[in-house]
Amino acid sequence: MSAPDPRLSINQATIRRADLRTALDVTRGAGVEAIGLWREPVNAVGLATATSMLADSGLRFTTHCRGGFFTVPDGDARRAAMDDNRAAIEETAALAAAGAPGSTAVLVLVAGGLPAGSRDISGARERVRDAIADLAPSAAAAGVTLAIEPLHPMYATDRCVVSTLGQALDIAADFDAAVVGAAVDTFHIFWDPDVLTQIARAGRDGRIATFQVCDWKTPLPADVLLSRHYPGEGVIDLAGLASAVVATGYEGDIEVEIFNAEIWADSPENVVQRTVDAFTAAVSPSLRRIPSGK
């Protein structure tokens, strides 16, 4: 068993079947210092109760998942989506205020896929830009950073038309870096031949709102959404990507976010400890910055 890295955060998706109380207790019980939450478990108990539980846990709050799904056509569905995102912004601000010192008010955004019957992926990306422009004033007022998360291209049609870190940064560039940044998730971007250049760009522009790690291996399951693995169990160069992020000066927490049916079927206690061990072996060595002058 490894002692948890102080920068490790357990994204609640990794222990998806645990309710909020269990997720907080298991994370704290393993000695992990931080957690990223999802809206559904928070809303299941109500925001006031969730903020009280988080405050009592003593854990740092790292991200709230998720907002987005902006590509629906104009009309009632889009208005409802925008209202829901504004509610998510307020939730993020309240949870960040309740978390331990060092908490960050970051709302992760998944852009949304192609509208039914559409083949206009460029137009869909512009709708994402327009939606973020509408939300940016609310986020700025609440002190929340909107983190655009690029997803692997296999999700482009149904979940996220933003597929590369470069595309996310192109959208974010229209806004203040404190208000709109990007989520750097190894699962989604490791394949990109331009990934190291874009990580450097994100760091230079102050746009790395969160850094998330897990691994990829084949064959993929029938439901490709559930194809993530513990760090170090797949083919992603986690050491290289983590080193690139650290080289930008990013000093924030690092979430492990895993969607995997077999992992979800395990006990939350076992999953968190396995995450601690995997992170320590596969990621922690790359976080040790070389002192100046060495």
PyMOL commands that set and color helices and strands:
alter all, ss='L'
color gray80, all
select helices_A, chain A and resi 12-15+20-29+39-45+47-57+76-98+121-142+153-155+165-172+186-189+195-204+224-226+238-247+261-265+268-282+284-287
alter helices_A, ss='H'
color red, helices_A
select strands_A, chain A and resi 8-11+34-38+60-68+106-110+145-148+180-185+208-213+215-216+228-229+254-256
alter strands_A, ss='S'
color yellow, strands_A
deselect
rebuild
show_as cartoon
